[in-house]
Every structure is written in structure tokens, then in C-alpha cells.
Amino acid sequence: MTLWIKPLLLRIQAALGGCGSLAPDNERRFPVLAHLQAYGRDGLRSDISAGLAIAAVGLPSAIAYPAIAGLPPETGVYASIAPLVAYAVFGPSRQLIVGPDAATMTVLAAVLATIYATPGVTADRVAVAALLAIAVGVFCFIARALRLGMLATLLSRPILTGFLAGISLSIIIGQIGRLTGLKIESDGLMGPLFDIVDKADLIHWPSLALGAAMFLLLQAARIRKLPVPGPVIVVVLAVALSALFDFEARGIAVVGDVPSGLPQFALPAYSGVPLDTILLGAASIFLVSFGSGIVTARSFASRGGYEVDPNRELTGFGAANIAAGFFGAFPVTASDSRTAVNMAVGGRTQVASIVAAAALVATLLYLEPALRILPVPALGAILVAAALSLIDVEALAEIRRINRIEFLFAIIALMGPLSLGVLPGIGIAVAATLVYLLYKAAHPRDALLGRIPGRDGFYKLHRSPEARPEPGLALCIVQGNLLFFDTDYVKARLRTIASELPAGTEWFVLDASAVAEVDSTAAAMLAGIADEFAARGLALGFAEVHSETLGLLERAGVIHRIGTTMVFDDLDDALRAFRARSSLSHMTAPT
């Protein structure tokens, strides 16, 4: 450990009320202290290099992304300073980097559009975005207190893949105006394309040519895997060309004046915005930003060989968003591009985030003239390239190959943002997930079981051709809970299976080992099935019933109806009981 870090940690520990090594409580509250315990000179050099690289890669997107939500470019830089420091202190990951995110910005844009469609709302747009960031942070802390990290799984991989693809197409369509100089007023997928056709004679061709050239340069840098990131090359080249040829005078839009001062700590002004609108909008942003952020965190954690705790990440994301709001920025989440750069350069701890924040502060103080003449079409090209990178065609193809139903839900999630808008698209994505879960839960698997000669245990007849059923005895397993939404399906399956049994089958024993829960609706269904089976000379029984389920079946009268002798501890007991009964029947049969 370097000479200056060890005493600093001890002083921090003393201030926090600990002594000696870092107390476990302080490690949980301030993970950065644990990260620095084994810090050395090599780690510091790596983190400084990584921090400078993060700033270089993050600056173009920081300037470009606010345009999606109609915010000034400096807010993107602010969103890349205070949140970095907040996550560095409170975030659990050593290498995850937070910042502006395309999907989050698109949802923010939709929320702001909804807010400003409300009559009488005149609040400053930046202040409203900052309020939303604070509300998102509060939602993160509430979810952390309630241990709702599972919300990260609310958007399944197919749904999230499709939704991000739809968001990406929305971003690309939104850049048409910046690349062509046209004012696009239509929404959706086809409307903006028709606008281009109608206004083709108004296209500003120098802007389009510049944007196309910068986009091609970005793709070339990606394909050739140049050591300098493509967005950095584009920003430097575009600023140089703008200064050399005076793009502003030639009608090419530029960023314009960017405040050169540092962001000020202040509570955003609350003025005329309905509180319920703020909270609903923040909830939408929270769901998408946390979902995509956890996907990013988990993907990089798998590369780094460590686990991600969604509940602890909520603390880091909450701190980052509240810091963003108090310093005049907008909601943020994990950034895949910045995290990738951090890992590639060799960043080891969140010191890299602090270095990146310091580098961006220096940019605001000393490079404002260069940012002012940055051409808007170049930013549009950066956004289009970033959006394209979010469309995971390979993942969609893999989902289609593995499961056609999941692919269908992915396409539904993709079309939602394009056809109905981003906010309804979120509802469609969540609804599609819930419908898919309900569909899977409502169709539990079942199978008939038998024995393999010379082996112990029971085997599914359709999977083990050598397995043989016991003559006169049907053993059936249902793999899923029996609840109100799947009772009709299970009842139909039991009837079908019973109708296909060989003649002379006397017992039908249901293996309930995989049935964790049964409700009153399912109990009534089982009682009805027992009566139907009895009418055709088939006795219904249960094996390996969980104690709570058995109690419910007793209270519902199902056990009384079938008889306690038809409830078995396991399938072996059921088989022995059936064979004993059969032997007794043969012994007592008249000769």
C-alpha cells in the first residue's frame, strides 16, 4: 500500500468510530474503504490511466445524450461528475462506472414530454430533470430498504433485449432532425420517414454529409479496433474542422455556449409540476435504469469473476442519482461503454471514477471554447452509433432459436416503444413479462412414471424407453404449483392421461413432491377429479405431499373423500401398498 493511503484510511476509520482494521459495518456503508485496504502504487497508476480513459470516452456521450431529452449539453457533463463520486463512495462494485445511458435518457425524454403536455407547467426543464433524478434515487433507497433487488429481474432477458432494441430504434429516428437540419414533428416509426420525403427539398446537405462521414468514421474505428475510441476521434476531428471551416457560418448547427463553471449544489426548484406526475415518471425511469444497470453490472461481473448483489447496487445507484439531482443533472445508471473502458485499461477500484470526475471538471473549466463549436450532426452520429450498439441482433437470433415464444415476447417489447411511445412501451414490456410468467406457470409439466428393472427409483416413461409402468397402477408427477390460474389446464391433463390408461388400471397416484402450494380452487378441482375417477373405478391417491398442502387438502375434505389409506409418504410406499392389495385380492378371489 502506498505510504499516504494507509494513514488516510486509519484517520477515516477513527472518524467513523472504529479502530484497527475497518469495521464490517463501515465496509458495508462505504465499500470504497474496503477496496482501498490492499491498495498499492501499481493500483494507483492503473486507476489514473483508467480514469483519464473513462473521461475521454464519456465526454462525447455526456454532451450528446442530453439532446435526447431536450436538455443542454452541460447537464450531461454534470451527470458524469457528481454521480461518479457518489457511486465511488457508496457503490459496492470495484469497476462499475455510472453515467448517462441511452435507454434511461429515452425514458426521461418521454417522461418530460408527458410533464410538459400538462397544462400550466412552466417549470425549468433542467430543474424537472434534476427532481426526477432525486426521486429515482429515493426509489432506489426505498427498494433497498425493502430488499426489492428482485425488481431487476422484472424485465427478463428476452423482454429487455427487445425493449432496448425498440428504444435504440427510437433514438436513431430521433436523430434524423440533427443529421438533416429538418424539423421532424411526427412520432413513431414511419411518420418521421414520411416527413423526410415531404421535406426532402429542405434537407441541409452539408449537415447530412458531415453526420454521415462521422458515422462512417465511428464504424471504421470500431471495426479496426483502433487504440483511440471512435467517439473521441469524432469529437476532436469535428471540433477541428468546425474551427477551420467555420461550420456555424455555413449553416451547420453547433452546440453553442456551454457554462464554463462547475455545477452548484442546490435543491431543484419545484414549480407547478404535479407530484404524482413526478413520482410516476420517476418510477418508470427507475424500473428501466435499474433493470438495464443490473444487466450491465452482471455482464461485467461475469467477466471479472465476482458476484453482483442487486440490493447493494441499489444503494450505489440511489446515491448516484441523488447526487445528480442536487448538482443540476438527470437520472443515471451503469454505463456499459465506460465500464468496458475501465476494465480494458485496468482500473482496479473506484478511484478511477474519481479521477474521471476530476478530468471532466478540468474540461468544463478549460475546454469550453472547443465544446461550443462542436457540430450537432457529429453528436447525432455518435448517438446513432451508440443506439446501434444496443441492438443485439445475435441475442435476438439466439432467443428465436432457443424458444419461439420468448422471441415473440421480445418482438412485442421491441414494437411497444416504436408504436405507442416509450412510456407505454415500458408498460407493454412489463405486461409481456407478466403474461409470459403466467403462461409458463399456468402450464405445469406432467409425466407418467415407471421402474427400470434392476434400478432403484422411478423414471419418466417418455424419457426412459426401458422404464416400465406397474400393471394396474398409474404414477403421475405434476411439476408445478396447483393454483387457481392453472387448475383448468391440470384438470384437462389429468382427464386426458386417465382416458389413455390401459384397461384394468385401478389406482392413479399423483406424485406431489414438486407441488409446493395448493389453493382452495385446486383442492376443489382435485375433489372433483377424485369423484370422476371413482365413477370409472379408478382410485385417486397422493404421494410425497408437503405438510402444508396436506393440511389444506384435509380441511377441504379431499383426504376424507379419497381415504387416508390413499396418502403415501413416497412412491415406494404407494407401490408396496398397491402390490400388497393386489396380492390380497388374488388370495381372496374365489376359485
Summary of the structure (lengths in Angstrom):
residues: 591
radius of gyration: 31.1
end to end distance: 93.7
largest distance: 113.4
contacts: 2051
relative contact order: 0.13
helix: 65%
strand: 6%
